[in-house]
Structure formats: C-alpha cells, structure tokens
C-alpha cells in the first residue's frame, strides 16, 4: 500500500483554473488599485488642502458669532429738534437691519438671483456650483453665481476678495463651519447687513440693504419698497461698482443705471421661474418707472455743514475718550458730564481710539444746535456785503460768533469762520484772541460790585495810574480818548470804557489774584501763570487770550442772575443698540449775587443807550421791543474787535479780525464791525425764531433800591454838596457816610496845583470856592508822575496827564514858594495893542521865584493910575485885557510875591504920552469889591456854605446828559467813549429839571422827587 501511494511530483495531476475565477481575481486587483489610487489622490488633495489652509485658524463658535455680528455702522448727527444734520465723516454709509424687519420680497429677490437652494444646502451648493460652471463654459446668457450666500458671507467677513484657489478652499471650509454654528436667518441677516450696493445719491458707498434703500430710493422703511425696487437692490451686490446709478459725487450715471436695470429684469425673471411672484406681479414690476423713484441728489453733510460736523466730531470724540479713560463707556448706567473725577483729557492713543470708534460705532449724536438760528447766523457771515473786500496781504476779514441759551448753557448756533476751504479751524471754539475791554466787566466790575467795593454811583477818579514796567521803568496807560476826565461814576466809566477806572478796580480794589479767580469761575480757562503778573490784563493784555465761546459763556451769567451754566453742544450720545452712553446734565453755579447781576445788566444797558455801544441801538431793528445790554471791546491798534450782548433769554458774542493778529482793522466800518454784525444776527434770529425771545424784561430781584448821593464822593449829600447822582444800589451796600468829597476852601493855584496859601499872600491872588477832595490829590499825582518820568524813555508832557477837573482839587499842601526877603523885580517888556476899544497888555515875567501873580493898573485921560482888580497868576499866560482906546488909556503892571510885597511899576504903555505914575493902593478882598480871578467869579464875603452863589469845581464829575436805565430810551450824549462811540455834551450848569434815572446828575438847589436838597 505504501509503495502504491508513493508518486513523484511529475506524476501529480494538474488542475485547470476557470475563466470566471481569473476575471474575479483581475477585478479584485483593479478595485484594489483603484482604491489605492483614490486614496492616493485623496491624500494628495488632502495634503494640498492642508498645505493651503495650514495657516488658517480654526475658529470657534464664539469667534464666528462675534465676527459675523461685528459691523461698522454709520453714525449720525442731529439738530436740537431731532432733524438730521448728516452722517459722521466717512466714505461709507452703513445701517443695520434685524431679520424680523426684512420683508419677504427682499428675501425672495435675493435668494432667486444669488442662492435659490439656500435653505437646502449646508453651506456649499455643489449643484449650483456645477450649474455656474456650465453656464460659464457654454457662455449662456443667464449667468448665476456659484457661491452660496454663506460662502459670500465667509469671504467678506474672514477672507480677502482675491480670486485664488487658496481663498476658494478656505471659503468652502469656512462656509461649512458657519452652517454648523449659525442659523439660516442669522446668515441671511448678516449678508444683507454687510454686502456693498454701490454709491448713493450723496456719493457715499452703501453697505447693507437698509443703507441701500435710503441712499438709492430715499426709503427708510424696507417694507415700503415695491417689487421692482427690491429686485433692483437684489441685483446690485454682484457688481456694485458697475451697477451703481450714482457716482462718488452723487451725480446720476446713466450707463451704470441701464446695466442695473437689466440686472433687475433678470432678478424678476428668476423670481417668476421660482414661483416667488405671479405673472401679473412680474408685469407690474417690469412696467414700473424705476428711474423716477430714484433718490434726488443730496450734498453730504460735510459739504453742507462742514464746520458743524467737524466740531461735533471733535467734541464727541473727546467725550468718548473721557468715558473710555474713566472706564465708563459700556457701563449699564449712562455717564454724565457733571463728574469732575478722573482724566480731564484722555491721552492721544485713547483719543485716537475714540475717534475711530465714533466713525464706525453707529453712534447717534444729538446736539443743542438750533437749525434755524445756525442758518440765520451763517447767512450774515456768508454775505460779502457785510465785510471788507479780501486783502492780498491780510487775507479774508474773519468773524466768529456764538449764541447761547444762558439759562441752560446750550449752544444754539455759531459762526465758526467764513471759509471752511481756507481754514478748517473753528474760530468760535478753538481760536484764542485778546478780549480787549470786554474783559472789564468780567475781571473788574463784577467782582468789585459783588464785594460791595463799588456801586454804579460810586465816584472814582479818571486820573493816571502808574504801573511798574520792568526794564522800561513805568507804564502810564491812556484812555482811548487821550485824556483824563477826573471824577466820574463807575457807570459812566463802564459806559465809555474808561481804561483807568478798570485798571484801578483790577489792581487796587479787587486785586489781580481775586479778579482772575473770579473769571475762572465764569469759565475763562485760558488764564496763564504769567497773567497774574499782567497789570493791564483787564484791558485784554493776556498771555494768550480767550475763545469766543469762553467769553460769551461768561457774559451769559449776567442775565442769568449770576448763575453760571457751562456751555455745551452735545446733548446726548446714543450707541448703535439705542443705549444712552452720554447725557449732559446741567451743573448751575451761583458765582455772584442776583443783585450784582442786575446792577451789571443795568450798567451794560446804558453802554448801549449812552456809551460805546450806541451803534447797536441804531442797527438793531427791535431795540425798545426786546431789552438788550452789552459791552464793546477793542484791542490795541484794532487787531480785534468784539461785542458781547444779551437779552433776557440768549447771549450772543461776536468777534472780528484777521487770521494773523498783526493785521489791523483800519476803516471806521471795520472798527464797528462786531457791533454791526451783532445787530444783523439779532435782526435775523428775532425774525425767524420769535419763540426764543419770550421774556419781556430783565428780572429785578429783591434788594435793589434807588438812592441819590453826592456826585463828588458817592456818599450821602451834605449842605456843601451841590452836585448829585441818582442811581441803583444793592441794598446791602447803600452808603451811610456823609459826603466828604467837597469842601469850601481858599487857595492859590500854581503849575496846575491848588495849594494852601502862605500867610501874607494877598487875597486877590486867591480863589475861594467849593473844591474836590480826591483820593490822590493832584499835588501828589504830579510828584508821582515826575518820579515816573525820570525812569521812562518816552512820555507826554505833564499837562497831558492832569485830569480836566484838576483846577478844582482841594489843596493839601502849602504853597512851595518862599519869600526871598525883598520886593520882586518889576515885569519887563510891557506892550499894548488895541482892537475895537479893547486893550491887550502883554509883558514878561519878573525874574523872582517867589512871585505869585501880577496886577494891572490903568490911567484914563491922563488921570491917576488905579488898580483894575485884575490879576494874572505866576503860572498863567502874561496877558491882561482891559477897556481903553489909544490916546485915552495908559497901563502898567506890577509883580506881587508870596509875602504880599509888590514891585515897582513896569514901564507905562499907551497909544499916547504916558501920564505921571502915581499908583493908587491896590484894593484887597474884604473891602466889598468883587475880584476877577481865573475860573469862577466869587464873593468871599457873601459866599456861605451851601449858598447857590458858591461856585462849584470846574468840569464837575459826570456833568453830562443823564444815562437812561433799563426800560429808558434816552438819546443823551455819552461822554468820551471808545473810538466810534460818539462825542460828549459837557454840562453848562446845574440841572434845573432833575430826572430820576440811573446816573442822573442833579445841580444845586434841587433833588429828585422833592425839588429840594436830599434829606
């Protein structure tokens, strides 16, 4: 058995394989190789894709949601009535819409043309992609995009718009991821908020369906779009620049509109094919006059209101920066500006961030600007007839103005300049210029009134004030009228903008430190350390100056009863979610009393009726209907002119000058320009905005009374008082002391100074009358002036600086001339001339230093010589006049010294042979003879205290036509004002018909209301 089973290999039987088996094996190998190829290709593709997206981050749900919902939103600015000023500075217009506010017609139109399988695919529509490829390859007339809305959104939010393979791969992967984390509604809403739609009728680039509806059809509510308009908008995102019916300037582009209209027809066709609309709807939409429904051309806000938009952006950026710096932006509670904590001014980096946030954050800024007021003010500024012609050297004559509701501080309107194209700086809020005399009420009169240092009827001396001036020795400020009037009321000083009185209040009564502290409480924040050393700062001589806003703001406290409301222009700021992030809250501060405010209001009213502001009274159409008060201001050489005025409801400040302050306003009209423009602005605003001027009078508070006081001292009159002034007083500061400003005195005048006579000086050389008691006697003033002159490089003559009423000064020192112990030498070179029966005798002075005067003797028809009761004092012109004719009269002159010694007669002069000299003894006072002396005629024996025959000092204080108080329309003269304010009418004698208005000067023998002297 064993042997039988042992066989060699060659002897084994061979099995033959079937065909089916071979085929199966082959197929297995082919499938294996195919799988291997697919895996290889897949690996290559995966590797390729991985290589392309290796630097692309895998974004989380939170990141995707944040980026998709992150939108740059256009911000807008509004007038105080809620009407739009325009959108903030940007080339784009972006407005957000919520899904529930998107009408179905918009959704149907967009999906029909862009993604009709939107609700079926998972981010990528392969069927749509293949269809788009086929259409492109076959160059079909109908071309649809291959990208879904999700892909377009992914591309716009996360990628750039370059057409590359890298971007397409990333786009597909991102779209798949977006579909995982976002709903279809969220994707559709984000798409409609972000895609571009070309230019609108204002030229802005439109982003989002809501901005497109507004910019192209001027429709705010999407539900008001009809089918044709919705189809038109849906077709634009494919090629917005090619389909834009408007250019970047907002003008109509006919060719682009035609392309867009054809695209609209395609959208309607696709909607019909997708059964989104009926045939009737299709026909109606095709027949609709779409062109006629386009929005009219509209100028951008930065072209219409360039200054205002820039100022709003500047202020709003600063507010947001402050909120950011204080960590308040984004808090649940709205921030307000009444907090003084934290950073006052954010750093530049924070400010830059705030500026950017303002442009893209969709903020709505509500201002206090009244559209009508603003436009009226600019009508005045835009009228070239209101200004001088452009100067090649100086440029454009500029102006700035601001109107404030002083009851709240709200800025109603402003003039920021005359040409935004030439100068973008806001002259009303950013320019700093010297305020001139407009600073006087703020830093001198108001603090002095409030402390009771002065009242309107207080008497001050318009005489030189000598100020130290470093290396120059001394400085003696002048008045604009180039003279010093002497004693005057504080009201008159303000009326006529008298520099010396303001300087004395500022330097001597109030003090510079207190004055500037007071000004700072009224919002004058440009005061520098150097200004505390500036003795003339109250005249406007500051290191930098003030802004129009600051100064107008400060003046607004006066009609507001002494309550200061800091001016503001931004009422509130609302973010894109409707949350108020900033709300202005008023912070009124009672800086000074309502009584002080009323007195200042009344004084500034007489500036207009009787002082430097009279031009305003002439030019303001409603003068007498609407009460006004105000103050003029000019700087040295007229480089700046101002007028700050107010009614009970608003305060308006106006500045005029050139951009470069070295250039002067030279003509009379230029110097008056601020007053003229103030009146022109008020004329327009009172016509167009009558509701702003409802208050008929300035409210008079309790504690204001009227009193009659001495016009020499401002105190209660006495029997010697023969000049009175009636004016308003704060009841707290009514004077209680008696008049010590006048006295009856016998004196001698020498070199313009009244002296107490020495014993022995003859009475005929003396004056006896009522004289003025000054705070600084003229004799002391002269010594001060002479001391200053010694250290000054340049000054006028001594006589220039002496007040006009210096000859009425009360003597305080003894005549400095002393007797030399001998009789004086006779006058020499005596001459006579005749004219119409009058003889004029001239002579040379005696050489003796103790001579006090000269006497004239006359002989008629060869008779004896007699003393003519005529004297010429030693410091006067050496001239006598007398009656006489040639051949019938002869004259000689004698000199008299301080001890009464009389010289020998001078040579005799006449028209014929002289008679023998046999002088009669001079008649001295006390013998019943009236003596003629320079000045007034007095009778010492009959003059008694208070008698009306007693003469008063020459040039009595304030002896001008009385100023009219509030409610008065006096046309009285104004004294000596700033240039351009008119002339003055000096008094010619005591007032016979006293009137009871502020500042009234009443002469001797009568007083207001009673007809007699005040009790």
JOMO-V847434 format. One line per field, one symbol per residue. phi: phi as a letter, one per 40 degrees, with the letter a starting at -180 (. if undefined). psi: psi as a letter, one per 30 degrees, with the letter a starting at -180 (. if undefined). burial: I if it has 24 or more other C-alpha atoms within 12 Angstrom, else O. Layout:
phi->???
psi->???
burial->???
This chain:
phi->.cccccbcdccccccccccccccccccdcccccccccccccdccccccccccbcccccccdcccccccccbcbccbbbcccgcccicccacbbbbcbcdccccdcccccccccbacbdcbcbhbbcccccccccccccfcccbbcccccccccdcccbbccccbcdccccccccccccccbbcccccccccccbccbgccccgcccbgcccccccbbfbcccccccccccccccccdcaccccccbccbgccbcccccccccccccccccccccfcbcccccccccccccdccccccbccdcccbcccccccccccccccccccccgbcgcccccbcccbcgccbccccccccccccccbcgcbbbbcccdccdccccccccccccbccdbcccgcccaaaabbcccbgcccaabcibacccacccccbbcbbccfcccdccbbcccccccgcabdcdcbbcbdbbbcbfccgbbbcbcccgabcgcaccccccdbfccccccccccbccgcccccccccccgcbccbdcccbccbdcchcccbhbcccdccdcccccccggccbccabccabbcccgcccabcbcbcbccaccccccccdccccccccbbcccccdccccbcgcbcbaaacabbdgfcabbabbabcbbbbbbbbibdccccccbcdccccdccccdccccdcccccbdccbcccacccccgbbbbbbcccbgbccbcccbbbbbacbcdcbccbccdbcbacababbafgbcbcccdhcccccbbbacbccbcbddccccccccccdcbbcaaccdcdccccbccbcccbbcdccbccgacccccbfcababaggbbbbbaccccccccbabbbbbbbfgcccbccfbbbcccbccabbacibdgbbbbabbbbcccgcbccccccbacacccccacccccbdhbgbcbcbdhccbbdcbcbdgccccccdcfccgcbdccccdgcbcbccbgbccdgchcbbccbicccbcbbbdgccbccgaadgbgbccc
psi->eeeffjlleffkkkkkkleeeeeeeeeeeeeeeeeeeeeeeeeeeeeeeeeegffkljkleeeeeeeefjkjkkllkklfgfkkealljlfljkklklefgjleeeeeeeeefeifgefelgekjeeeeeeeeeeeefhlejkkkfkleeeeeeeeefllgkileeeeeeeeeeeeeefefkleeeeeeeefffllgakafffkkkkkeeeeeefeghkejfffkleeeeeeeffefeieefgkfklfgglkjeeeeeeeeeeeeeeeeeeeeghflleeeeeeeefkieefflklkkklefeeieeeeeeeeeeeeeeeeeeeeggfkflekkllgfkglakejlleeeeeeeeeeeeffhkjkjlgkjeeeeeeefeeffjffglllkkeefbkjllklkkkjffffkjelljflfjeeejfkjfeffkklkfbfffeeefdeeeeeffgellegkkljilkkjkkhbffdlkjkllfghlkfbklleeeeeeghjeeeeeeeeeeeekeeeeeeeeefggjggkleffffjfgeffgileealleeeeeeefffefgggkkjkklfjelkkafggkjfkkkkkikkjellfeeeeeeeeefefeeefbfgfeeeefjfgkfejklllklkklkghfkklkjllafelkkkkkkalejgfkljeleeefgeeeeeeeeeeeeefefifffifkflkkjllgklklklkgefgaklaffkgklkklkkkffgkkflljgfllklklkkkhgkklkllkfkkefflkjlklkjlejleeeeeeeeeeeefgkfklllefefklfgefgkkkflkkfkkkgglkllkllhklklkjhgkkjklllllfkfgkfakkkkkkkhgalkkkghklkleglkiklkllllkffklllklkkafggkkllkakkkafakklkjikkkkkllfggkkkjlkblkljeffklkfkffkllklikkgilkklkakflhkgllgbjalkfflaljlkfakkfiklilkgkkkakfllkeffakk.
burial->OOOOOOOOOOOOOOOOOOOOOOOOOOOOOOOOOOOOOOOOOOOOOOOOIOOOOOOOOOOOOOOIIOIIIOIIIIIIIIIIOOOIIIIIIIIIIIIIIIIOOIIOIIIIIIIIIIIIIIOOIIIIIOOIIOOIOOOOOOOOOOIIIIIIIIIIIIIIIIIOOOOOOIIIIIIIIIIIIIIOIIOIOIIIIIIIIIIIIIIIIIIIIIIIIIIIIIIIIIIOOIOOIIIIIIIIIIIIIIOIIIIIIIIIOIIIIOOIIOIIIOIIIIIIIIIIOOOIIOOOOIOOIIOOOIOOOIIOIIOIIIOOIIIIIIIIIIIIIIIIIIIIIIOIIOOOOIIIIOOOOOOOOIOOOIIOOIIIIIIIIIIIIIIIIIIIIIIIIIIIIIOOOIIIOOOOOOOIIIIIIIIIIIIIIIIIIIIIIIIIOOOIIIIIIIIIIIIIIIIIIIIIIIIIIIIIIIIIIIIIIIIIIIIOOOOOOIIIIIIIIIIIIIIIIIIIIIIIIIIIIIIIIIIOIIIIIIIIIIIIIIIIIIIOOOIIIIIIIIIIIIOOIIIIIIIIIIIIIIIIIIIIIIIIIIIIIIIIOOOIIIIIOOOIOOIIIIIIIIIIIIIIIIIIIIIIIIIIIOIIIIIIOIIIIIIIIIIIOIIIIIIIIIIIIIIIIIIIIIIOIOIIIOOOOIIIIIIIIIIIIIIIIIOOOOOIIOOOIIIIOOOIIIIIIIIIIIIIIIIIIIIIIIIIIIOOIIIOOOIIIIIIIIIIIIIIIIIIIIOOIIIIIIIIIIIIIIIIIIIIIIOIIOOIIOOOOOOOOOOOIIIIIIIIIIIIOOIOIOIOOOIIIIIIOIIIIIOOOOIIIIIIIIOIIIIIIIIIIIIIOOOOIIIIIIIIIIIOOIIIIIIIIIOIIIIIIIIIIIIIIIIIIIIIIIIOOIIOIOIOOIIIIOOOOIIIIIIIIIIIOOIOIIOIIIIIIIIIIIIIIIIIIIIIIIIIIIIIIIIIIIOIOIIOIIIOOIIIIIIIIIIIIIIIOOOOIIO
